Amino acid sequence: MNHPLVQSALKLSAYGLLAGLLEVYGGVWARGLDWPAVLPLWLVAGLLLWTLLEVVPQFFRLMDWRRWARLAILVMVAVAWWAPEGWAELRGALRWIVAGGIVLGLLTMPRQTITRVLTWVARVVGDLRRFFRAFDRPWQRLEVGMIVIAATAMTLVTFLSVLHRNVTKLVGDTGVNRLGEVMNPSASSYLCAEAVATDGKDRSALLDALSEGGSHPELGALNDCMQAQVASGQQTVIILWLVMSLLLIFATERAMVTQWKSLAMRLAAGLVIAAGFYGFCHGFVWAFPSDIPGALQIASGMLFYLAFFGAAVAAREGRHITVDAVRKSVPDRMQPLFGFGAHVGGAAACFFLAWLGGMQTWTDYIEWAENPALKIYPSIPIPYWTVQLAIPVGLGVAGLRMLAIGLDNLWDGVEAEEDDPYLAAAGIDVDQSELEALLAEREEAEAESKEEAA
């Protein structure tokens, strides 16, 4: 089974089976949909293909003839009770075979039959646990990749949006932004009109002449004042960027002091970085005059994937918040059952929330598929369901992992807690019982000292 040719043949067979299933059960329906609506089908098909590519080799490495036999019996039992209605005859025959074999074994060898059935169930559960771990490893790589992409995109979009908002901000009433560009030459018109014309009616007439292109005795003085305000704003911008450049040059020089011994090289590198940052700000504002379209929606969507996929990863590593006081109050012999119940309860909550999120995602997808103009964000043409999909996927996987951990606790017992790696590296051994005893002695000593003082 581990020969490369056998592995390749099994992979091709699995891909062919997947293509056949997709064609039989979804081909006609998918071809009847428009392009936007069929997009999720392609995503799901690609995800299944990737899963087979990652999981199938590990699955076949786990299998031997005994596991294949147990899998065949499991499939036969499943078909006997859950086969479609069109397979009624096969389902009835398999039920008779399974029930007859168990009854015959109980009549002839009751103890051995019960032992073998229970052993078979235990081994099937063990095989399923191994397969789940084999399936979970590649899926975790996908989750980590999604988390890295989401965190990077969210950080980058947020940083660029804040940068755009800061560099395009006007400098006072000068009409000049922080890049030195004249964005609104008339921003200081009212301020200059107050300085040129003291009378209210004269000031209004002067502003009307400026806006309508008329004539006024003080119009030239008003234009000179506005140009002076623009020049003042540009001088302020020059000073601002000089200070910023000096800070960047100094920071670069300090950061590269261990890499480059030459002070001139470090200062030159800082100068290049400062000039590059100024050029990047100019190019970014030129490319996106009104900020990144849909920056808030993109960051919010990435936050959804970061949160729910991160919750799934935390469930696998057991990093969710736990109440240690309750767990430690449970007797040791009840720890497996307590761990099973706690994780099953968490899995049930995850499945319930995943079901609610899945229903909302499906509803929004149906409305969007019927009319692609609906259920999309106003500032960017991204459907709601593409963001909401993180809820059922992330919480569903988290629920499966919690259920698996609960079964492991029930099957193998609760694993002993490891010491904190930072405390262990520092050579500190924390014993909870000794700590509690020391605290109790301290409380008794404080109580005795208070009694003596009284």
C-alpha positions, -999 to +999 in steps of 0.1 A: +000+000+000+029+024+006+045+019-029+046+053-048+027+038-078+000+024-056-003+058-038-006+076-071-032+052-084-052+056-052-050+094-055-063+093-091-091+070-081-101+093-053-101+123-076-121+105-101-146+095-074-149+131-063-154+143-098-181+117-103-199+126-071-198+163-079-212+156-114-240+133-103-252+153-073-244+189-083-236+190-120-270+198-134-279+222-106-245+240-109-248+244-147-282+260-142-268+288-121-252+320-132-215+327-126-218+346-093-240+320-078-218+291-088-187+306-071-193+288-038-195+254-056-161+260-071-147+270-037-162+239-020-149+216-048-114+231-046-115+226-008-125+190-012-098+184-038-072+200-015-084+179+014-081+147-006-046+157-018-035+162+018-055+135+037-056+105+013-019+097+015-020+098+053-052+078+053-037+050+033-005+050+053-026+043+084-046+015+068-037-022+069-059-052+061-074-053+096-085-017+094-098-023+059-119-051+073-132-030+101-140-002+077-159-027+054-180-039+084-187-003+094-198+006+059-220-025+058-237-016+091-241+020+079-257+009+046-280-015+064-296+013+085-291+045+065-291+035+028-315+054+005-350+041-001-341+029-035-318+003-020-345-013+002-337-049-008-300-045-002-307-027+031-330-055+042-305-082+033-277-065+051-298-060+082-306-098+083-269-106+079-258-082+107-286-092+131-283-129+122-245-129+128-249-112+162-278-134+173-260-166+162-229-155+180-248-147+212-265-181+211-234-202+205-205-181+221-221-153+241-191-142+261-167-143+231-193-125+209-198-096+233-160-093+238-154-092+200-182-067+194-169-044+221-133-049+209-144-041+173-162-009+185-132+002+205-108-004+176-132+015+152-133+044+176-095+043+177-093+043+139-117+072+137-096+092+162-064+085+142-082+095+109-095+127+125-060+136+136-047+129+101-074+151+087-069+178+113-032+184+106-036+197+070-067+216+079-047+233+107-022+244+081-050+259+061-063+277+092-029+291+101-025+303+065-059+320+066-051+336+099-018+349+086-034+363+055-063+379+075-040+394+100-017+408+074-045+422+052-063+437+082-031+453+095-020+466+061-054+480+052-059+497+085-024+512+084-028+525+049-062+540+057-049+558+088-018+569+068-041+583+041-063+601+066-032+617+082-013+628+052-043+643+035-054+663+065-054+700+059-029+722+078-051+746+097-071+770+074-044+772+048-061+748+023-028+728+021-026+691+031+003+676+049+020+666+016+022+703+006-006+699-020-031+727-024-064+710-019-088+739-012-074+774-020-104+791-006-102+775+028-087+807+043-111+830+024-133+838+054-103+844+077-087+867+051-120+885+045-122+893+082-087+908+080-094+928+048-130+940+054-141+950+088-178+957+079-201+927+078-219+937+046-186+946+029-172+912+039-202+894+024-199+913-008-162+905-010-168+868-005-196+869-031-172+885-056-146+859-049-170+830-054-189+844-084-159+860-102-171+896-097-152+927-089-145+944-056-120+970-045-104+946-019-104+915-041-067+918-049-058+921-012-080+891-004-062+870-031-028+881-017-038+871+018-050+837+006-018+831-013+001+840+018-019+815+038-011+788+012+026+797+014+025+796+051+009+761+050+035+748+026+063+761+048+047+743+078+046+711+057+083+715+048+092+718+085+070+689+094+086+666+068+121+678+078+114+667+114+099+634+102+129+627+079+153+635+108+135+610+130+135+583+103+172+589+096+181+587+133+159+556+138+175+538+108+210+548+120+204+533+154+188+502+140+217+494+117+245+502+141+253+465+145+251+457+107+271+486+093+301+501+110+302+531+087+282+561+100+280+575+065+264+543+052+239+543+080+229+579+075+226+573+037+203+543+043+182+565+066+180+592+040+169+567+014+142+553+037+129+589+045+128+598+008+111+565+000+085+571+027+077+605+013+075+592-022+053+563-011+029+587+006+027+608-026+021+578-048-004+563-025-025+595-023-022+598-061-035+562-066-062+565-040-074+601-038-104+592-016-088+564+006-089+527-001-124+517-013-141+496+014-112+498+039-135+494+069-154+465+054-122+447+044-107+451+078-140+440+095-142+409+072-106+400+079-113+404+116-141+379+113-118+352+098-091+360+123-115+356+153-133+325+143-104+306+127-083+316+157-110+302+179-107+269+160-070+268+164-073+277+201-098+248+205-072+224+191-044+236+214-067+238+245-060+276+248-096+286+257-104+301+290-111+275+317-121+278+354-094+258+372-111+262+406-141+241+394-120+215+377-096+211+407-126+206+430-136+174+411-122+141+424-095+125+403-116+095+394-143+118+380-119+140+360-124+120+327-162+123+329-159+160+339-136+167+310-159+149+286-190+168+298-172+202+298-159+197+262-192+183+249-210+213+264-186+236+246-190+216+214-228+219+216-226+257+220-202+259+191-225+237+169-255+258+178-238+291+170-224+275+138-259+264+128-273+299+134-244+315+114-248+289+086-286+297+083-279+334+080-251+328+056-273+305+034-301+331+034-279+359+023-263+337-003-297+327-018-308+364-020-274+373-036-275+344-061-310+355-072-299+392-075-262+399-073-270+436-066-285+426-032-267+416+000-234+433-009-215+460+010-222+495-003-186+507-007-172+475-022-189+448-042-183+420-018-213+398-008-222+394+029-220+356+028-182+356+019-176+373+053-202+354+073-189+321+060-162+323+087-188+318+114-201+283+105-167+271+093-147+283+123-172+274+150-180+241+133-144+230+133-139+243+169-169+222+180-155+191+163-122+196+180-138+201+214-159+169+209-127+150+200-109+163+230-139+153+252-138+118+238-101+116+244-106+126+280-133+100+284-112+073+266-077+080+278-082+102+308-073+139+313-038+147+305-017+161+334-011+198+331+024+209+321+043+236+340+044+270+325+074+269+300+087+304+311+086+293+348+103+260+340+130+278+320+136+301+350+140+271+373+108+279+393+088+249+404+053+259+413+034+234+436-002+245+441-006+225+473+025+240+488+014+274+477-020+270+493-004+257+526+019+288+527-010+311+522-030+293+549-001+297+574+002+333+565-035+339+571-032+322+605-002+342+615-020+375+605-051+364+625-029+356+656-011+390+654-045+408+652-057+389+683-025+398+702-028+434+692-065+435+704 
